[in-house]
Amino acid sequence: MSEPSKEELLARIAELEKQAGTRKKGSLEFRVGEKGGVSVYGLGRFPVTLYYEQWIRLLDVGTELRAFLEENKSKLKLKTAE
């Protein structure tokens, strides 16, 4: 595989900058990574990446997770609305 030219790299950078500017603050974005994991961007500084089976397991216990969070809300650090 050959190295991309300077023009191709500059075009790619411009495309990425354009995409970054159009993303709404607080919105979530999903991407499939090179290794086949699904990453969620927009939750924090770094993406959250899990594989298919892990996402399914997490979604299957969504109700229990919500209940756990509500039960322990007083112990959790909550981000204040800005």
C-alpha positions in Angstrom: 0.0 0.0 0.0 1.5 3.3 -1.1 1.8 6.4 1.1 -0.9 9.0 0.5 0.3 12.2 -1.2 0.4 15.6 0.5 -2.6 16.7 -1.4 -4.6 13.6 -0.4 -3.6 14.1 3.3 -4.6 17.8 3.2 -8.0 16.9 1.6 -8.6 14.3 4.3 -7.7 16.8 7.0 -10.1 19.3 5.5 -12.9 16.7 5.3 -12.3 15.7 9.0 -12.3 19.4 10.1 -15.6 19.9 8.2 -17.1 16.9 9.9 -15.9 18.0 13.4 -17.5 21.5 12.8 -20.9 20.1 11.9 -21.2 17.8 14.9 -23.7 19.1 17.5 -22.4 19.5 21.1 -23.7 16.7 23.2 -24.6 14.5 20.3 -23.3 10.9 20.1 -21.6 9.4 17.2 -21.0 5.7 16.4 -18.2 4.3 14.4 -16.8 0.8 13.6 -13.1 0.6 14.4 -10.4 -1.2 12.5 -10.6 -4.2 14.9 -14.4 -4.5 14.6 -15.4 -2.8 17.8 -18.1 -0.2 18.0 -17.0 3.1 19.4 -19.3 5.8 20.9 -18.0 9.3 20.6 -19.4 12.3 22.6 -19.8 10.8 26.1 -16.5 12.2 27.3 -13.0 12.9 26.3 -12.3 9.5 25.0 -14.6 7.1 23.0 -16.2 4.1 24.6 -15.4 1.0 22.6 -17.0 -2.4 23.0 -17.4 -5.4 20.7 -20.8 -6.6 19.4 -21.3 -9.2 22.1 -20.4 -6.7 24.8 -22.9 -4.1 23.5 -25.6 -6.7 23.4 -24.9 -7.8 27.0 -25.0 -4.2 28.2 -28.2 -3.4 26.3 -29.8 -6.6 27.7 -29.3 -5.3 31.3 -30.3 -1.7 30.5 -33.3 -1.8 32.9 -31.1 -3.1 35.7 -28.4 -0.5 35.0 -30.9 2.3 35.1 -32.3 1.0 38.4 -28.8 0.7 39.9 -27.9 4.2 38.8 -31.0 5.6 40.4 -30.5 3.7 43.6 -26.9 5.0 43.9 -27.5 8.5 42.6 -26.6 10.1 45.9 -23.2 8.4 45.8 -22.4 9.3 42.2 -20.6 12.4 41.0 -23.0 14.2 38.8 -21.9 16.8 36.2 -23.7 20.1 36.7 -25.6 21.6 33.8 -23.6 24.2 32.0 
